[in-house]
C-alpha cells in the first residue's frame, strides 16, 4: 500500500483505489458449518478474487478473519467499482451453501471502497478508513452489495 501510494503521489495523476471485502455472517457460517468448511469457503473466495484481479500490481490479501483488502493501483473510481461488483457477483455465483442464511441460502460478500488521487497532506490510512466506513454502510444497508465513493479527506477544524 505504501509503495503504491508513494508511486501515485509522485506521478500526481494516477488514481489509487482500495476496498475491503467482508464475508457476510461468516462467524455464524463457521459456527454452524464447522471450521474446515469455513476455511474452504475463504479459499474459494480468495481464488475467485485473484482470478478477477488480473494486473500484476492488483492485490487481494487477507485483512483479518473473514475480511480481505483489495488494492487497485492506477484504477479510477468507475473501473474499481466495476471490479468490486464483478467480485461480488462471482462470489455469489459460487453459491457456497449456507442453509441457515436468512435470504440467499449461500454465502455473500459486502464490499466498501474508495478512490483517491493521492496528494501531500493526506495519508493512505485515511483512504483505508473511508473504505472501511463504506463497508459498514454496505453491511448496514442489507449486505451482499458494493458501496463505493470518491475519497473525501478529513478536514481539520
Helices and strands as residue ranges (DSSP letters): H 2-11, E 16-23, H 26-33, H 35-52, E 59-64, E 67-73, H 77-94, E 109-116, H 124-140, E 146-150
